[in-house]
Amino acid sequence: MDFGYLKLYIDGKLVDAADGKRHTVICPANEEKVAEIAWAGLKDAELALSAAQKGFEYWSKLSLAERTEWMSKLRTAVLEREHDLRAAMVYEMGKTYAGAWEDIEGVINALEWYPAAMKNMRDEQIPDYENTHTHKMVHQPAGVAVAYLAWNFPLLNVGFKLGPALASGCSIIIKPSAASPLSAYLIGKILYDIDFPAGVVNILCGPSSEVAHTMTTSTIPAVLTMIGSTATGQKVIADSTTSIKKLGMELGGNAPFIVFEDADIEKALDLGIALKYGNSGQVCVAANRIFVHKSIYDKFLKAYVKRASELKLGHGIDSEADMGPMVSRKDRDRMFDLIKDAIDKGAKLEYGGNIPEGREKGNWFEPTVLSGMTPEMDVFRKETFGPIGSLMSFETDDEVLALANDTEFGLASYIFTNDHKRIERFSRDLQFGEIQINGVKYSIYLPHGGIKNSGIGHDCSHLALDDYLVKKRISMAI
């Protein structure tokens, strides 16, 4: 499938890169070209910053009703192009067609939910104890926002940033990942087609050393927001200090998935498989480290391996596969390194660990299961971000709590038990921004954020608006 050539979207126009450079988008399933995109450089980043500054001056002065009308128009246009957008994600980064709906849903839900959430924002009245003044806190848009996006959910991530930024009155520059820029560029084409106000949204991709560095070090942005690795987040923070900027970051994860002896094993298996192998394991909230009580470990492991072995691999808009390829050869090959390290340190390869037969072309990797994980292994320490399920047994609550918290990350965590005292303890003592008990739910209205090295602030929910708003106190003498 060939999507042709797509241009940058800057200042309401579709434009070539200033230096004429292009970037070829390659399908990870078969290594075939699927598109060319304009490849931005320093001059394009500067143009986007200038356009966004002008866009902010216009957009921030519109009423919420006017902004809502434009967001609704964009939402309708996205739904009209749903198939093209889903196909783009299938061919640019290997998603299943069914899995790509989650991204579409993320965009349309954000464009609908955030105007309503913004409408519910109220000025805060502050009492004056001497009765000499009235006081209130009001919210105003912060300014230009710059968003750096991860490649694993190309449009979900766009929605997570567009929704709160536009509803709050901010303009925004979106830099998608070079690994999956196609669908974001198609959003730029949609914005152009509906004549969205110029400069309010700008979309460009290029080398981070030029594009991201230029925007991060500029004094124009008031907000820097990103979804990506902890290492990238640290670099953005370091480069941002040319001026004081608001920061919002969803970074790496290393989620514990804890199954106690009294758990509903079938439910834990269903969710454990979905959370590990969905999107080929390339998910920040994936079940990275699977801890199972010793009394049910053998039974659970056997059933887990069986379910992993039954997952179907495939690619294309007509495929009914459970898993597609990994996004890049580098990421695929990293799986071999993780498996070798684990086996060298005593783990057992229960299933997978190879390139599927007949799929040597592309970045395919089998769903893989390792048993006997220990804290010395990279699969314990690092964010796997691939289809490797790593299991270990535990005996006591103290033991597994210490193991679960033994990580620099603190994004998602999952526990399965019916013991209410245990639930109370683990809810309090697990050092993660999200603790999900006996089930899993993510939604646009539920806060999504981490602690420790997993980030600053939140995506989703009303809390995401905090990244794009500033507060002002207004006091008046009586």
C-alpha positions in Angstrom: 0.0 0.0 0.0 1.4 3.4 -1.0 0.1 6.6 0.7 2.2 8.8 -1.7 3.9 12.0 -0.5 2.7 14.0 2.5 3.7 17.5 3.5 4.4 19.3 6.7 1.4 21.2 8.2 2.6 24.6 9.3 0.5 27.8 9.7 -2.5 26.3 8.1 -0.7 25.2 4.9 0.7 21.9 3.6 4.3 22.7 2.8 7.5 21.0 1.7 10.5 21.0 4.1 12.5 24.2 3.7 15.6 22.3 2.4 13.4 19.9 0.3 14.4 16.8 2.3 12.1 13.8 2.4 11.9 10.7 4.6 10.7 7.3 3.4 8.3 5.4 5.7 8.9 1.6 5.6 6.4 -1.1 6.5 7.8 -3.2 9.4 6.0 -6.3 8.1 7.6 -6.6 4.7 10.2 -3.7 4.5 8.4 -2.1 1.6 8.0 1.6 1.1 4.5 2.9 2.1 5.0 6.7 1.9 7.3 9.6 1.7 6.9 12.6 4.1 8.5 16.0 4.1 11.4 15.9 6.5 11.6 19.0 8.6 14.8 20.8 9.7 15.7 23.7 11.8 14.1 26.4 9.6 10.8 24.4 9.6 10.9 24.2 13.4 11.4 28.0 13.6 8.5 28.6 11.2 6.2 26.3 13.3 7.1 28.2 16.5 6.4 31.5 14.9 3.1 30.2 13.4 2.1 28.7 16.7 2.7 32.0 18.5 0.4 33.8 16.1 -2.1 30.9 16.3 -2.2 31.2 20.1 -3.0 34.9 19.9 -6.0 34.1 17.8 -7.2 30.8 19.4 -6.9 31.9 23.0 -9.3 34.8 22.4 -12.0 32.5 21.0 -14.8 31.6 23.3 -14.9 28.0 24.5 -18.1 27.5 22.3 -16.1 28.6 19.2 -13.2 26.3 20.0 -15.7 23.5 20.7 -17.2 24.0 17.3 -13.9 23.6 15.5 -12.9 20.6 17.6 -16.3 19.0 16.7 -15.6 19.7 13.0 -12.2 18.0 13.3 -13.7 15.0 15.1 -16.2 14.5 12.3 -13.5 14.7 9.7 -11.4 12.1 11.6 -14.3 9.7 11.7 -14.9 10.2 7.9 -11.2 9.2 7.3 -11.2 6.4 9.9 -10.3 3.7 7.4 -7.3 5.6 5.9 -6.0 6.5 9.3 -6.3 2.9 10.6 -4.6 1.6 7.5 -1.8 4.1 7.9 -1.0 2.8 11.4 -1.2 -0.8 10.1 1.4 -0.1 7.5 3.7 2.4 9.2 4.2 0.5 12.5 2.6 -2.9 12.3 -0.6 -2.5 14.3 -3.4 -4.9 13.7 -6.4 -3.2 12.0 -8.6 -4.0 15.0 -6.0 -2.6 17.4 -5.8 0.6 15.4 -9.4 1.4 16.4 -8.1 2.3 19.9 -6.1 5.1 18.4 -9.0 6.5 16.5 -11.1 6.2 19.6 -8.5 8.2 21.5 -8.6 11.1 19.1 -12.4 11.3 18.8 -13.0 10.9 22.5 -10.4 13.6 23.4 -11.9 16.0 20.9 -15.4 15.5 22.4 -14.6 15.1 26.1 -12.2 18.0 26.8 -14.4 20.9 25.7 -17.0 19.5 28.2 -14.3 19.2 30.9 -13.2 22.7 30.2 -16.7 23.9 30.5 -16.9 22.4 34.0 -13.8 24.4 35.1 -15.0 27.0 37.6 -13.3 30.0 39.1 -12.3 29.2 42.7 -13.6 31.6 45.3 -11.2 32.2 48.2 -12.7 33.5 51.5 -11.2 36.7 53.0 -11.1 36.2 56.8 -10.9 40.0 57.5 -13.8 40.8 55.1 -11.8 43.5 53.4 -11.5 41.9 49.9 -12.9 39.4 47.5 -10.6 36.8 45.9 -10.9 34.4 43.1 -8.6 32.1 41.1 -9.1 32.0 37.4 -7.7 29.8 34.7 -6.1 31.0 31.5 -4.3 29.2 28.6 -0.6 29.0 29.2 0.6 29.6 25.6 2.3 27.6 22.9 2.6 23.9 23.6 5.1 21.6 21.9 4.3 17.8 22.0 6.7 15.0 21.4 5.0 11.7 20.7 5.9 8.1 21.0 5.5 5.8 18.0 3.5 3.0 19.6 0.1 4.7 19.6 0.5 7.3 16.9 -3.0 8.8 17.0 -4.0 7.9 20.5 -1.0 10.1 21.6 -2.1 12.8 19.2 -5.6 12.8 20.8 -4.1 12.9 24.3 -2.3 16.2 23.4 -4.8 17.8 21.0 -7.8 17.5 23.2 -6.7 19.4 26.3 -4.4 21.8 24.4 -7.2 23.0 22.1 -9.9 23.0 24.7 -7.8 25.1 27.1 -7.0 27.7 24.4 -3.4 26.8 23.6 -1.9 26.4 20.2 0.2 23.3 19.7 3.1 21.9 17.6 3.1 18.1 17.3 6.2 16.2 16.5 5.4 12.6 15.9 8.0 9.9 16.1 10.1 9.2 13.0 9.0 5.6 13.4 5.3 6.3 12.8 4.8 9.8 11.4 2.4 8.9 8.6 -0.9 8.9 10.5 -0.1 12.3 12.2 0.7 13.8 8.8 -2.7 12.6 7.6 -4.2 14.5 10.5 -2.4 17.6 9.1 -4.0 16.9 5.8 -7.4 16.7 7.5 -6.8 20.0 9.3 -5.9 21.6 6.0 -9.0 20.2 4.3 -11.4 21.6 6.9 -9.6 24.9 6.9 -8.8 24.8 10.6 -7.5 28.2 11.9 -3.9 28.8 10.8 -1.1 28.2 13.3 -3.3 26.7 16.0 -2.0 23.2 15.2 1.3 22.5 13.4 2.6 19.0 12.6 6.2 18.2 11.5 8.7 15.5 11.9 12.5 15.5 11.4 15.7 14.7 13.2 15.5 15.4 16.9 18.9 17.0 17.0 17.5 19.8 14.8 13.7 19.9 15.2 13.2 18.9 18.8 16.3 20.7 20.0 15.2 23.9 18.3 11.8 23.8 19.8 12.8 22.7 23.3 15.5 25.4 23.6 13.2 28.2 22.2 11.7 30.7 24.6 8.4 30.6 22.7 6.8 27.4 24.1 5.1 27.8 27.5 4.4 24.1 27.6 6.5 21.0 26.7 4.6 17.7 26.8 5.7 14.3 25.7 5.1 10.6 25.7 8.3 8.6 25.4 11.3 7.1 27.2 12.7 8.3 30.5 16.0 9.0 28.8 14.3 11.3 26.3 12.4 13.0 29.0 15.6 13.8 30.9 17.1 15.3 27.8 14.0 17.4 27.1 14.1 18.7 30.7 17.8 19.6 30.5 17.4 21.4 27.2 14.3 23.3 28.3 16.0 25.5 30.8 16.4 28.5 28.4 13.1 29.6 29.9 10.6 28.5 32.5 8.2 26.1 30.9 5.4 23.8 32.1 6.3 20.2 31.7 4.1 17.2 31.3 5.6 13.8 30.6 4.4 10.2 30.4 7.6 8.2 30.4 8.8 4.6 30.7 7.1 1.8 32.7 8.0 -1.5 34.3 4.6 -2.8 35.5 4.4 -5.6 38.0 1.5 -8.0 37.4 0.9 -9.8 40.7 -1.3 -12.9 41.0 -2.0 -14.1 44.5 -3.2 -17.6 45.5 -6.8 -16.5 45.9 -7.1 -14.8 42.6 -9.5 -15.5 39.8 -6.9 -17.3 37.7 -8.8 -17.3 34.4 -9.3 -13.5 34.6 -5.7 -13.0 35.5 -4.6 -15.1 32.5 -7.0 -13.3 30.1 -5.7 -9.9 31.1 -2.1 -11.0 31.5 -1.9 -12.2 27.9 -3.7 -9.1 26.6 -1.5 -6.7 28.6 1.7 -8.4 27.5 1.2 -9.2 23.8 -1.3 -6.5 22.7 0.4 -4.2 20.2 3.2 -6.8 20.2 4.2 -5.9 23.7 5.0 -2.3 22.7 3.0 -0.6 25.4 4.2 1.5 28.4 1.6 -0.2 30.7 2.4 -3.7 29.5 2.6 -6.5 32.2 6.4 -6.4 32.2 7.1 -8.5 35.3 4.7 -11.3 36.2 4.7 -12.5 39.8 2.7 -15.6 40.6 2.2 -17.1 44.1 4.2 -20.3 44.5 1.1 -22.4 45.2 -0.4 -21.7 41.8 2.7 -20.9 39.8 3.1 -24.2 37.8 -0.6 -24.2 36.9 -0.5 -20.6 35.9 2.7 -20.9 33.9 1.4 -23.9 31.9 -1.8 -22.1 31.0 0.1 -18.9 30.2 2.4 -20.7 27.8 -0.6 -22.4 26.1 -2.3 -19.1 25.5 0.8 -17.4 24.2 1.4 -20.3 21.8 -2.1 -19.8 20.4 -1.7 -16.2 19.5 -2.0 -15.6 15.7 0.5 -13.4 13.9 -0.5 -11.5 10.8 -0.5 -8.2 9.0 -2.8 -6.1 6.8 -6.2 -4.5 6.9 -7.9 -7.8 6.3 -6.0 -9.8 8.8 -7.6 -11.0 12.0 -4.2 -11.5 13.8 -3.6 -11.0 17.5 -0.1 -9.6 16.9 1.8 -7.8 14.1 5.5 -7.2 13.6 7.6 -5.1 15.9 8.2 -1.5 14.8 11.9 -1.8 13.8 14.7 -4.3 13.2 16.6 -2.7 16.1 13.7 -3.3 18.5 13.2 -6.8 17.2 16.9 -7.7 17.7 16.8 -6.3 21.2 14.5 -9.2 22.1 17.3 -11.6 21.4 19.6 -9.7 23.7 17.0 -9.7 26.5 16.4 -13.5 26.2 20.1 -14.3 26.1 20.8 -12.3 29.2 17.9 -14.0 31.0 18.9 -17.5 30.0 22.6 -16.8 30.9 21.4 -15.8 34.3 19.2 -18.9 34.9 15.9 -18.3 33.2 14.2 -21.0 31.1 12.8 -20.3 27.7 9.3 -21.8 27.8 8.1 -20.8 24.4 9.1 -18.7 21.4 12.3 -16.7 21.3 12.7 -16.7 17.5 11.7 -15.2 14.3 8.5 -17.0 13.1 9.1 -19.5 10.3 8.5 -17.9 6.9 8.7 -14.4 8.2 12.3 -13.6 7.9 11.5 -10.4 6.0 10.3 -7.7 8.2 10.6 -7.3 12.0 8.6 -10.3 13.2 9.1 -12.0 16.6 7.3 -14.8 18.2 5.3 -14.3 21.4 7.8 -15.5 24.0 7.6 -16.8 27.6 10.4 -16.9 30.1 10.2 -18.6 33.5 12.5 -18.2 36.5 13.0 -14.4 36.2 15.2 -12.8 38.9 16.1 -9.2 39.7 19.5 -9.7 38.2 18.1 -10.0 34.7 17.5 -7.2 32.2 13.9 -8.4 31.7 13.3 -7.5 35.3 15.2 -4.2 35.3 14.4 -2.7 31.9 11.2 -1.9 30.1 10.9 -4.9 27.7 8.7 -3.1 25.2 8.2 -6.3 23.2 6.4 -9.7 23.3 8.4 -11.3 26.1 6.4 -12.5 29.1 8.7 -13.0 32.1 7.4 -14.9 35.1 8.7 -15.7 38.6 7.1 -17.2 41.7 6.9 -15.7 45.2 5.8 -16.9 48.6 5.0 -13.9 50.9 3.3 -10.6 50.5 6.4 -8.8 51.9 8.6 -10.5 49.3 6.4 -9.6 46.3 5.8 -6.1 47.4 9.6 -5.5 47.7 10.1 -7.1 44.2 7.4 -5.0 42.6 8.8 -1.8 43.9 12.3 -2.6 43.0 12.4 -0.5 39.9 13.2 3.1 38.9 9.8 3.3 37.2 6.4 3.9 38.6 3.7 3.9 36.0 1.1 1.1 36.1 0.7 -1.9 38.4 -1.8 -4.8 38.6 -2.8 -7.1 41.4 -5.2 -10.0 41.5 -6.6 -11.0 45.0 -9.8 -11.1 46.9 -8.2 -10.4 50.3 -9.4 -6.9 51.3 -6.6 -6.3 53.9 -4.1 -7.2 51.2 -5.8 -4.9 48.7 -5.7 -2.0 51.2 -2.0 -2.6 51.9 -0.8 -2.9 48.3 -2.9 0.1 47.3 -1.0 2.1 49.9 2.5 0.7 49.5 2.9 0.0 45.7 5.0 2.8 44.3 3.1 3.3 41.1 0.8 6.0 39.7 -1.8 3.5 38.7 -2.9 0.5 40.7 -5.5 -1.7 39.0 -7.1 -4.5 41.1 -8.8 -7.6 39.6 -9.4 -5.8 36.3 -8.1 -3.2 33.9 -9.6 0.0 32.7 -8.3 2.9 30.7 -10.4 5.8 29.5 -10.2 9.4 28.5 -11.8 10.5 31.8 -9.4 8.4 34.0 -6.1 10.0 35.0 -3.0 8.3 33.4 0.3 9.2 34.9 3.4 7.9 36.7 5.6 8.7 39.6 9.4 8.2 40.1 11.1 8.1 36.7 7.8 7.5 34.9 6.8 11.0 34.5 5.3 14.4 35.5 1.6 15.2 35.4 -1.1 13.3 33.7 -2.6 12.4 30.3 -6.4 11.9 30.2 -9.0 13.2 32.7 -9.4 16.8 33.9 -5.9 16.7 35.3 -4.4 16.9 31.8 -5.8 20.4 31.5 -3.4 21.5 34.3 -0.5 21.2 31.8 -2.1 23.8 29.5 -3.5 26.3 32.0 -2.1 28.9 34.3 -3.8 30.2 37.4 -4.2 33.9 38.4 -5.4 35.3 41.7 -7.7 38.3 41.4 -8.2 40.3 44.6 -10.5 43.3 44.9 -10.9 45.6 47.9 -14.5 45.8 49.1 
